[in-house]
Structures are given as structure tokens and as C-alpha cells.
Amino acid sequence: AISKARFEFRWRDQFNLALDPVTAEEYHDETLPAEGAKVAHFCSMCG
């Protein structure tokens, strides 16, 4: 399920499906704190 969420850039689902959702979102927010980064249809790795 998390792989499908990742493929479809469903960030909120990715956080919720992680083993530790709170930490997953904290790690994400360390590098991309803007709320818009959670709805973007790209990742910071490939832009």
C-alpha cells in the first residue's frame, strides 16, 4: 500500500502507512517544511 501511495505522490497516505507516521512526517518536514510540499506531485530527490 505504501508503494502505491509513493508512486501516486499521496504524501499524507505515505505518512499514515509508515511504521512510525509521526517520525516519517518529521523527517519530511526537516527538509521540506512548507505545507505545499505535502501535496506536490514530485519529490525532492528527482524534482
Backbone hydrogen bonds in HBPLUS format (Angstrom, degrees):
<---DONOR---> <-ACCEPTOR-->    atom                        ^
c    i                          cat <-CA-CA->   ^        H-A-AA   ^      H-
h    n   atom  resd res      DA  || num        DHA   H-A  angle D-A-AA Bond
n    s   type  num  typ     dist DA aas  dist angle  dist       angle   num
A0005-ALA N   A0001-ALA O   3.03 MM   4  6.32 158.3  2.08 148.4 154.7     1
A0006-ARG N   A0002-ILE O   2.85 MM   4  6.03 153.0  1.92 145.1 152.7     2
A0007-PHE N   A0003-SER O   2.90 MM   4  6.11 160.5  1.93 147.2 152.4     3
A0008-GLU N   A0004-LYS O   2.99 MM   4  6.16 149.6  2.08 145.4 153.2     4
A0010-ARG N   A0005-ALA O   2.85 MM   5  4.96 168.8  1.86 152.0 152.2     5
A0009-PHE N   A0006-ARG O   3.11 MM   3  5.00 163.3  2.14 104.4 108.6     6
A0014-GLN N   A0010-ARG O   2.97 MM   4  6.29 151.1  2.06 149.8 159.2     7
A0014-GLN N   A0011-TRP O   3.01 MM   3  4.96 113.7  2.46  93.8 110.5     8
A0015-PHE N   A0011-TRP O   2.97 MM   4  6.33 159.0  2.02 158.8 163.1     9
A0016-ASN N   A0012-ARG O   3.02 MM   4  6.26 168.1  2.03 151.0 154.3    10
A0017-LEU N   A0013-ASP O   2.87 MM   4  5.94 145.3  1.99 148.9 157.1    11
A0018-ALA N   A0015-PHE O   3.25 MM   3  5.36 151.1  2.33 102.4 110.8    12
A0024-ALA N   A0020-ASP O   2.99 MM   4  6.18 162.8  2.02 160.4 166.0    13
A0025-GLU N   A0021-PRO O   3.08 MM   4  6.24 161.8  2.11 148.0 151.6    14
A0026-GLU N   A0022-VAL O   2.99 MM   4  6.22 152.1  2.07 145.5 154.2    15
A0027-TYR N   A0023-THR O   2.90 MM   4  6.12 163.0  1.93 157.1 159.9    16
A0028-HIS N   A0024-ALA O   3.11 MM   4  6.32 160.9  2.15 144.9 150.3    17
A0029-ASP N   A0025-GLU O   2.89 MM   4  6.06 161.5  1.93 149.1 154.1    18
A0030-GLU N   A0026-GLU O   3.02 MM   4  6.23 131.2  2.27 143.4 155.4    19
A0030-GLU N   A0027-TYR O   3.28 MM   3  5.27 137.3  2.47  95.4 106.8    20
A0031-THR N   A0028-HIS O   3.29 MM   3  5.93 139.9  2.46 112.4 120.1    21
A0032-LEU N   A0028-HIS O   2.96 MM   4  6.00 155.8  2.02 152.3 159.7    22
A0037-ALA N   A0034-ALA O   2.99 MM   3  5.57 153.7  2.06 114.8 122.4    23
A0038-LYS N   A0035-GLU O   3.01 MM   3  5.63 162.1  2.04 117.1 122.9    24
A0039-VAL N   A0036-GLY O   3.17 MM   3  5.45 165.2  2.19 108.8 113.1    25
A0047-GLY N   A0043-CYS O   2.87 MM   4  5.54 140.6  2.02 146.8 158.1    26
